[in-house]
Amino acid sequence: MSGLRQYQRRAIDELYQWFDQNNAGNPCIVMPTGSGKSHIVAALCKEALQQWPETQILMLTHVKELIEQNAQKMLEHWPEAPLGIYSASIGIKRLDSITFAGIQSVWRKVALLGHVDLIIIDECHLVSHRDEGTYRKLINALKVINPYLRVIGLTATPYRLGHGLITDDGALFSALIEPVGIEELVFKGFLAPLKSKLTKEKLDVSGVKKRGGDFVEHELQAAVNKPQKTAAVVEEVIGLAGDRRAWLFFCSGVEHAFAVRDELRGRGISAETIYGETPKREREEIIAEYRAGKIRALTNANVLTTGFDYPNIDLIVMLRPTMSPTLYMQMAGRGMRPKSHTDHCLVLDFAGVVETHGPVTAVNPPKKAGAGNGEAPVKVCPECNELVPISTKECPACNYQFPAPEEKKFRLRDVDIMGIEGSELEVTAWKWRKHVSRMSGAEMLAVSYYGGLADPPITEYLTVLHGGYAGTKAISLMVDLAEKAGIRPNDLDDYVQAQRSSGRFLEAAVEILNLGIPPTKIIYRRDGKFHRVIRRYWADAERARRAGAIGAVV
């Protein structure tokens, strides 16, 4: 389909490849907020109907704004699309070959929906891990009618608080497809970066109880909604905001949102509040005036996250402490659309959510409640690069003595919210090799980047033989690096697959990857006792020239 960005087309191609290799299961496409998931949905629907005209597609989500956005993009890509909308909140109930629906409007309408071939779920992290809830009940009922029904999920946050990844045991989804990350989208100008500043004021949540893994809402609001604290926070916001035009406040409750609004008004800032009970027409009027610049600040309580997009938001104020990485990413994501008047969005985090969850480019999924489950974490010996359990005090390979563990909590500094600041290395060469852990025997790929004589090599490890999420991410990175190094994807796949039967998968990968041209520069950060490569830069002309030569060799 024309009009798709390269990474959007890549997402669809990777999805098709996954379906070719898997006769069962349901994949989820993971795309950052603002990357254009609705365009991917439109392309999938159009291509499916053009190839199989009898296909029945049901596009599900939970808020009317997303239904409207997805349907609008569908018509932009395909004006003649056989499109229906079934949503009580929108006031339309019409089915067609492609039906965009609200889950609350259709989950009891199985007989009306009938035979469905494909379900696409936007914000699919809301689907229950257990075999319960409206989404799971509808899917199970529709599978009785069509046992071959498949489900595709889309989300920016593939995890649920208290449950872990949405692909964990018992979940609906069986694989994550991650075609692009925030760093690439920011670097290419498709997303605007966030910048953060340390704030003097901090919200104190000591003593606030937690339920379901997050703070109890009424206790949280009582703890932070203090007149003196609100006045001090607003004063600091005004001092740091400067001439920024569109401010968005995430508050800890309805009363807190109104208190912040009143404090802003008292200091001459035009401000309004939106919460769950705001009448529909009033809410639309407020948002329209906000977009028009007549209202400078919006305060809200648990509303303006999913489905609310205004690109010119240039200041986000976090006054809502949360243990949910999903909520954190939703709040931060409101500021990442490219803007007409500035190149970034400022984030003022009074709630400590960035320190709790880390940079938006490196948020860790939550663990399952009550379990220290999953694989044992590992660390890298700085002397011999041995991978050892995180609790190891002495390296079994070289007897290196690990220092006492440092505080793990992310320490926020100015601009750290993106997690893409780092050191540069001008790369003169790289070396791929097979790495075998002396302790566990685990085999993986390693690539070392070399600079000048005085520069230490920077090494990263790709666990391409690992199963599950870690292995999928490692393979995706390997393919991406190969392509950028001038190795055509088909050449890599053909060469490596030819060696797989002989047990030389890693050796074959090393051989062909070492033919590729290394990046000219990398950006890296120290991550504990080892390094994490954040970005890599290649000279396009040289890469293109080498591609033909590598293809001839393999």
FIVO-659687 format. One record per residue (C-alpha): x, z, y; residue number from 1. Coordinates in nm, 2 decimals. Layout:
! FIVO-659687
c1,c3,c2,i
X,Z,Y,NUM
...
This chain:
! FIVO-659687
c1,c3,c2,i
0.00,0.00,0.00,1
0.13,-0.09,0.34,2
0.17,0.18,0.60,3
0.31,0.45,0.38,4
0.63,0.62,0.47,5
0.92,0.59,0.22,6
0.88,0.94,0.09,7
0.50,0.90,0.06,8
0.55,0.60,-0.16,9
0.82,0.79,-0.35,10
0.57,1.06,-0.42,11
0.32,0.82,-0.57,12
0.58,0.64,-0.78,13
0.71,0.97,-0.92,14
0.35,1.06,-1.00,15
0.30,0.74,-1.19,16
0.63,0.80,-1.38,17
0.51,1.14,-1.47,18
0.19,1.01,-1.61,19
0.38,0.74,-1.81,20
0.58,1.02,-1.98,21
0.30,1.27,-2.03,22
-0.02,1.20,-2.22,23
-0.16,1.54,-2.13,24
-0.14,1.79,-1.85,25
-0.20,1.80,-1.48,26
0.07,1.74,-1.22,27
0.09,1.88,-0.87,28
0.26,1.70,-0.58,29
0.44,1.95,-0.35,30
0.46,1.82,0.01,31
0.55,2.02,0.32,32
0.27,2.08,0.58,33
0.25,1.79,0.81,34
0.40,1.53,0.57,35
0.08,1.34,0.54,36
-0.08,1.44,0.20,37
-0.40,1.27,0.31,38
-0.22,0.93,0.32,39
-0.10,0.98,-0.04,40
-0.46,1.06,-0.14,41
-0.58,0.75,0.02,42
-0.32,0.53,-0.15,43
-0.39,0.69,-0.49,44
-0.76,0.63,-0.46,45
-0.73,0.27,-0.34,46
-0.48,0.17,-0.61,47
-0.68,0.34,-0.88,48
-1.00,0.16,-0.78,49
-0.83,-0.18,-0.73,50
-0.68,-0.16,-1.08,51
-0.97,0.00,-1.26,52
-1.29,-0.07,-1.05,53
-1.51,0.16,-1.26,54
-1.29,0.47,-1.19,55
-1.48,0.77,-1.06,56
-1.27,1.00,-0.83,57
-1.36,1.34,-0.70,58
-1.15,1.47,-0.41,59
-1.20,1.85,-0.37,60
-1.10,2.10,-0.11,61
-1.24,2.42,0.03,62
-1.28,2.36,0.41,63
-1.47,2.09,0.59,64
-1.18,2.01,0.82,65
-0.98,1.89,0.52,66
-1.27,1.69,0.39,67
-1.31,1.52,0.72,68
-0.93,1.45,0.76,69
-0.89,1.32,0.41,70
-1.20,1.09,0.44,71
-1.08,0.96,0.78,72
-0.74,0.87,0.64,73
-0.91,0.70,0.34,74
-1.11,0.47,0.58,75
-0.80,0.40,0.79,76
-0.62,0.27,0.48,77
-0.92,0.10,0.33,78
-1.22,0.04,0.56,79
-1.43,-0.10,0.28,80
-1.37,0.20,0.05,81
-1.67,0.31,-0.16,82
-1.65,0.65,-0.01,83
-1.90,0.94,-0.03,84
-1.90,1.28,0.12,85
-2.07,1.58,-0.04,86
-2.05,1.89,0.19,87
-2.32,2.12,0.31,88
-2.10,2.23,0.60,89
-2.06,1.87,0.72,90
-2.43,1.80,0.65,91
-2.37,1.50,0.42,92
-2.45,1.49,0.05,93
-2.37,1.14,-0.08,94
-2.18,1.04,-0.40,95
-1.98,0.72,-0.45,96
-1.68,0.60,-0.65,97
-1.46,0.81,-0.43,98
-1.63,1.14,-0.33,99
-1.48,1.38,-0.09,100
-1.64,1.72,-0.15,101
-1.63,2.08,-0.08,102
-1.59,2.29,-0.39,103
-1.87,2.53,-0.29,104
-2.11,2.24,-0.25,105
-2.05,2.08,-0.59,106
-1.93,2.33,-0.84,107
-2.28,2.38,-0.97,108
-2.37,2.01,-0.95,109
-2.21,1.90,-1.28,110
-2.52,1.70,-1.39,111
-2.53,1.52,-1.06,112
-2.16,1.43,-1.07,113
-2.17,1.31,-1.43,114
-1.87,1.12,-1.55,115
-1.55,1.18,-1.35,116
-1.22,1.02,-1.44,117
-0.99,1.18,-1.18,118
-1.00,1.50,-0.97,119
-0.77,1.54,-0.68,120
-0.75,1.89,-0.53,121
-0.60,1.95,-0.19,122
-0.46,2.30,-0.12,123
-0.46,2.34,-0.50,124
-0.27,2.67,-0.49,125
-0.62,2.82,-0.45,126
-0.71,2.73,-0.80,127
-0.71,3.04,-1.02,128
-0.44,3.09,-1.27,129
-0.70,3.22,-1.51,130
-0.97,3.02,-1.66,131
-1.22,3.14,-1.40,132
-1.34,3.07,-1.05,133
-1.53,2.77,-0.91,134
-1.26,2.51,-0.95,135
-1.19,2.60,-1.32,136
-1.56,2.62,-1.40,137
-1.63,2.28,-1.25,138
-1.33,2.12,-1.42,139
-1.42,2.27,-1.76,140
-1.78,2.15,-1.73,141
-1.68,1.80,-1.63,142
-1.44,1.78,-1.92,143
-1.73,1.83,-2.16,144
-1.86,1.50,-2.02,145
-1.52,1.33,-2.01,146
-1.25,1.49,-2.23,147
-0.99,1.26,-2.08,148
-1.04,1.38,-1.72,149
-0.71,1.44,-1.54,150
-0.64,1.65,-1.24,151
-0.38,1.60,-0.96,152
-0.30,1.88,-0.72,153
-0.15,1.87,-0.37,154
-0.01,2.17,-0.19,155
0.28,2.28,0.04,156
0.30,2.61,-0.14,157
0.29,2.59,-0.52,158
0.25,2.96,-0.58,159
0.00,3.25,-0.56,160
0.06,3.60,-0.46,161
0.07,3.82,-0.77,162
0.07,3.53,-1.00,163
0.39,3.33,-0.94,164
0.42,2.95,-0.96,165
0.10,2.76,-1.01,166
0.26,2.61,-1.33,167
0.31,2.95,-1.50,168
0.16,3.01,-1.84,169
-0.22,2.97,-1.84,170
-0.24,2.79,-1.51,171
-0.42,2.45,-1.47,172
-0.11,2.27,-1.35,173
0.17,2.18,-1.58,174
0.44,2.02,-1.36,175
0.55,2.01,-1.00,176
0.65,1.68,-0.83,177
0.86,1.74,-0.52,178
0.95,1.41,-0.36,179
1.07,1.54,-0.02,180
1.17,1.86,0.15,181
1.13,2.01,0.50,182
1.50,1.94,0.58,183
1.47,1.56,0.52,184
1.14,1.54,0.72,185
1.30,1.72,1.02,186
1.62,1.52,1.00,187
1.42,1.19,1.00,188
1.19,1.31,1.29,189
0.87,1.33,1.08,190
0.85,1.71,1.15,191
0.95,1.91,1.45,192
1.19,2.20,1.39,193
1.10,2.56,1.45,194
1.33,2.79,1.66,195
1.30,3.16,1.65,196
1.42,3.44,1.87,197
1.47,3.80,1.79,198
1.20,4.02,1.95,199
1.26,4.36,2.10,200
0.91,4.48,1.99,201
0.83,4.52,1.62,202
0.51,4.60,1.44,203
0.53,4.92,1.23,204
0.35,4.89,0.89,205
0.51,5.20,0.73,206
0.25,5.38,0.54,207
0.01,5.09,0.51,208
-0.11,5.06,0.16,209
-0.11,4.73,-0.04,210
-0.38,4.58,-0.27,211
-0.34,4.27,-0.47,212
0.02,4.25,-0.35,213
-0.06,4.23,0.03,214
-0.15,4.49,0.30,215
-0.49,4.64,0.30,216
-0.65,4.46,0.60,217
-0.83,4.75,0.77,218
-0.53,4.97,0.73,219
-0.30,4.70,0.86,220
-0.52,4.64,1.17,221
-0.54,5.01,1.24,222
-0.16,5.04,1.22,223
-0.08,4.75,1.46,224
-0.37,4.74,1.70,225
-0.24,5.00,1.95,226
-0.30,4.94,2.32,227
0.05,5.03,2.42,228
0.21,4.82,2.16,229
-0.02,4.52,2.23,230
0.07,4.54,2.60,231
0.44,4.55,2.53,232
0.42,4.26,2.29,233
0.22,4.04,2.53,234
0.47,4.12,2.81,235
0.76,4.01,2.59,236
0.58,3.69,2.48,237
0.51,3.59,2.84,238
0.88,3.66,2.93,239
1.00,3.44,2.64,240
0.74,3.16,2.66,241
0.85,3.01,2.99,242
0.65,2.69,3.06,243
0.53,2.63,2.70,244
0.18,2.49,2.70,245
0.00,2.58,2.38,246
0.04,2.93,2.24,247
-0.11,3.03,1.90,248
-0.13,3.40,1.80,249
-0.18,3.51,1.44,250
-0.33,3.86,1.45,251
-0.40,4.13,1.20,252
-0.78,4.14,1.23,253
-1.07,4.05,1.45,254
-1.04,4.36,1.68,255
-0.67,4.30,1.71,256
-0.72,3.93,1.80,257
-0.97,4.03,2.08,258
-0.73,4.30,2.21,259
-0.44,4.05,2.24,260
-0.68,3.80,2.41,261
-0.79,4.06,2.67,262
-0.43,4.16,2.73,263
-0.33,3.80,2.79,264
-0.62,3.75,3.03,265
-0.53,4.06,3.22,266
-0.19,3.90,3.29,267
-0.33,3.58,3.41,268
-0.31,3.37,3.09,269
-0.61,3.17,2.99,270
-0.69,3.28,2.64,271
-0.97,3.26,2.38,272
-1.03,3.40,2.03,273
-1.15,3.23,1.71,274
-1.24,3.43,1.40,275
-1.46,3.37,1.09,276
-1.79,3.45,1.26,277
-1.73,3.23,1.57,278
-2.03,2.99,1.59,279
-1.94,2.63,1.49,280
-2.02,2.48,1.83,281
-1.84,2.75,2.02,282
-1.54,2.71,1.80,283
-1.53,2.33,1.85,284
-1.56,2.38,2.23,285
-1.28,2.63,2.23,286
-1.05,2.40,2.03,287
-1.13,2.10,2.25,288
-1.04,2.29,2.56,289
-0.72,2.42,2.40,290
-0.62,2.06,2.31,291
-0.70,1.95,2.66,292
-0.48,2.22,2.81,293
-0.76,2.42,2.97,294
-0.68,2.71,2.74,295
-0.32,2.81,2.71,296
-0.34,3.07,2.43,297
-0.55,3.10,2.12,298
-0.57,3.43,1.92,299
-0.72,3.42,1.58,300
-0.77,3.63,1.27,301
-0.74,3.45,0.93,302
-0.88,3.12,1.06,303
-0.64,2.88,1.22,304
-0.42,2.81,0.92,305
-0.53,2.55,0.66,306
-0.71,2.25,0.82,307
-0.62,2.32,1.18,308
-0.37,2.07,1.32,309
-0.28,2.04,1.69,310
0.07,1.88,1.72,311
0.15,2.01,2.06,312
0.15,2.37,1.97,313
0.49,2.48,2.11,314
0.47,2.86,2.06,315
0.36,3.06,1.76,316
0.34,3.44,1.78,317
0.33,3.62,1.45,318
0.14,3.95,1.47,319
0.02,3.95,1.11,320
0.26,4.12,0.87,321
0.20,3.98,0.52,322
0.36,3.98,0.18,323
0.22,3.64,0.10,324
0.47,3.35,0.13,325
0.17,3.11,0.14,326
0.02,3.27,0.45,327
0.37,3.28,0.61,328
0.42,2.90,0.55,329
0.07,2.82,0.67,330
0.13,3.01,1.00,331
0.47,2.85,1.05,332
0.35,2.51,0.95,333
0.11,2.49,1.25,334
0.41,2.44,1.48,335
0.59,2.17,1.28,336
0.40,1.86,1.39,337
0.61,1.62,1.62,338
0.51,1.69,1.99,339
0.46,1.48,2.29,340
0.64,1.71,2.54,341
0.92,1.89,2.35,342
1.13,1.86,2.04,343
1.06,2.20,1.88,344
0.82,2.50,1.85,345
0.93,2.85,1.93,346
0.84,3.12,1.68,347
0.82,3.49,1.79,348
0.80,3.70,1.49,349
0.69,4.06,1.58,350
0.56,4.11,1.23,351
0.88,4.07,1.03,352
0.75,3.79,0.81,353
1.06,3.58,0.85,354
1.28,3.87,0.74,355
1.05,3.93,0.45,356
1.03,3.58,0.32,357
1.34,3.40,0.46,358
1.37,3.06,0.62,359
1.09,2.81,0.57,360
1.33,2.59,0.38,361
1.42,2.85,0.13,362
1.11,3.06,0.06,363
1.11,3.21,-0.29,364
0.79,3.20,-0.49,365
0.63,3.54,-0.56,366
0.67,3.70,-0.90,367
0.38,3.78,-1.13,368
0.23,4.12,-1.06,369
0.37,4.41,-1.26,370
0.64,4.21,-1.43,371
1.01,4.15,-1.39,372
0.95,3.83,-1.58,373
1.13,3.50,-1.57,374
1.49,3.42,-1.65,375
1.76,3.66,-1.56,376
1.91,3.57,-1.22,377
2.27,3.47,-1.21,378
2.56,3.46,-0.96,379
2.88,3.26,-0.94,380
3.22,3.41,-0.98,381
3.42,3.31,-0.66,382
3.75,3.29,-0.86,383
3.66,3.07,-1.16,384
3.30,2.95,-1.09,385
3.17,3.12,-1.40,386
2.79,3.18,-1.40,387
2.72,3.54,-1.49,388
2.42,3.77,-1.48,389
2.34,3.91,-1.14,390
2.41,4.27,-1.25,391
2.76,4.19,-1.37,392
3.04,4.40,-1.21,393
3.34,4.22,-1.37,394
3.36,3.85,-1.45,395
3.41,3.82,-1.83,396
3.61,3.50,-1.79,397
3.87,3.60,-1.53,398
3.81,3.98,-1.48,399
3.72,3.94,-1.11,400
3.57,4.26,-0.97,401
3.25,4.19,-0.79,402
3.19,4.40,-0.47,403
2.89,4.62,-0.44,404
2.57,4.42,-0.38,405
2.47,4.36,-0.03,406
2.13,4.42,0.12,407
1.92,4.13,-0.01,408
1.67,4.13,0.28,409
1.70,3.82,0.50,410
1.84,3.92,0.84,411
1.68,3.72,1.11,412
1.90,3.58,1.39,413
1.81,3.34,1.67,414
1.70,3.00,1.53,415
1.73,3.12,1.17,416
1.37,3.05,1.07,417
1.45,2.69,0.97,418
1.75,2.79,0.75,419
1.92,2.47,0.82,420
2.20,2.59,1.05,421
2.54,2.60,0.87,422
2.90,2.49,0.86,423
3.02,2.13,0.85,424
3.27,1.98,0.60,425
3.40,1.63,0.66,426
3.41,1.50,0.31,427
3.71,1.30,0.18,428
3.61,1.30,-0.19,429
3.38,1.44,-0.45,430
3.42,1.52,-0.82,431
3.14,1.54,-1.07,432
3.21,1.73,-1.39,433
3.04,1.89,-1.69,434
3.03,2.27,-1.65,435
2.98,2.50,-1.95,436
2.93,2.87,-1.89,437
3.18,3.07,-2.10,438
2.93,3.35,-2.13,439
2.60,3.19,-2.21,440
2.72,2.85,-2.32,441
2.47,2.68,-2.09,442
2.57,2.33,-2.00,443
2.51,2.17,-1.65,444
2.65,1.93,-1.39,445
2.88,2.05,-1.11,446
2.99,1.85,-0.81,447
3.27,1.96,-0.58,448
3.30,1.83,-0.22,449
3.66,1.81,-0.08,450
3.77,1.80,0.28,451
4.11,1.83,0.43,452
4.40,2.02,0.27,453
4.31,2.34,0.45,454
3.94,2.32,0.35,455
3.82,2.50,0.03,456
3.61,2.28,-0.19,457
3.23,2.34,-0.18,458
3.07,2.33,-0.53,459
2.70,2.31,-0.63,460
2.56,2.33,-0.98,461
2.27,2.12,-1.12,462
2.10,2.27,-1.42,463
1.96,1.93,-1.54,464
1.92,2.05,-1.90,465
1.72,2.35,-1.80,466
1.35,2.34,-1.88,467
1.07,2.40,-1.64,468
1.09,2.43,-1.26,469
1.47,2.47,-1.22,470
1.54,2.17,-1.45,471
1.29,1.95,-1.27,472
1.44,2.03,-0.93,473
1.80,1.97,-1.06,474
1.71,1.63,-1.21,475
1.53,1.53,-0.89,476
1.84,1.63,-0.68,477
2.07,1.44,-0.92,478
1.86,1.12,-0.89,479
1.85,1.15,-0.51,480
2.22,1.20,-0.48,481
2.29,0.91,-0.70,482
2.07,0.68,-0.50,483
2.22,0.78,-0.17,484
2.57,0.73,-0.32,485
2.49,0.37,-0.38,486
2.38,0.39,-0.75,487
2.06,0.21,-0.81,488
1.80,0.43,-0.98,489
1.75,0.18,-1.27,490
2.13,0.17,-1.33,491
2.15,0.54,-1.35,492
1.85,0.57,-1.58,493
1.95,0.29,-1.81,494
2.31,0.41,-1.84,495
2.23,0.77,-1.90,496
1.94,0.71,-2.14,497
2.16,0.48,-2.35,498
2.39,0.78,-2.41,499
2.12,1.04,-2.47,500
2.08,0.97,-2.84,501
2.45,1.03,-2.89,502
2.43,1.37,-2.72,503
2.64,1.25,-2.42,504
2.38,1.29,-2.15,505
2.60,1.51,-1.92,506
2.91,1.30,-1.99,507
2.73,0.98,-1.91,508
2.59,1.13,-1.59,509
2.93,1.24,-1.49,510
3.08,0.89,-1.55,511
2.83,0.70,-1.34,512
2.80,0.96,-1.07,513
3.18,0.96,-1.01,514
3.14,0.58,-0.94,515
2.92,0.66,-0.64,516
3.05,0.70,-0.29,517
3.06,1.06,-0.16,518
2.88,1.17,0.16,519
3.09,1.15,0.47,520
2.98,1.50,0.58,521
2.79,1.79,0.44,522
2.62,2.09,0.60,523
2.64,2.41,0.39,524
2.57,2.78,0.41,525
2.71,3.08,0.23,526
2.45,3.21,-0.01,527
2.57,3.54,-0.14,528
2.91,3.47,-0.30,529
2.87,3.10,-0.33,530
2.75,2.81,-0.11,531
2.43,2.61,-0.08,532
2.45,2.25,0.05,533
2.18,2.20,0.30,534
2.23,1.84,0.41,535
2.45,1.54,0.32,536
2.53,1.24,0.53,537
2.63,0.89,0.41,538
2.75,0.58,0.58,539
2.47,0.33,0.50,540
2.68,0.01,0.52,541
2.93,0.14,0.27,542
2.67,0.27,0.04,543
2.49,-0.06,0.04,544
2.81,-0.24,-0.03,545
2.90,-0.02,-0.32,546
2.55,-0.05,-0.48,547
2.62,-0.40,-0.60,548
2.96,-0.31,-0.74,549
2.83,-0.01,-0.93,550
2.55,-0.22,-1.08,551
2.80,-0.47,-1.20,552
3.01,-0.20,-1.37,553
2.72,-0.04,-1.55,554
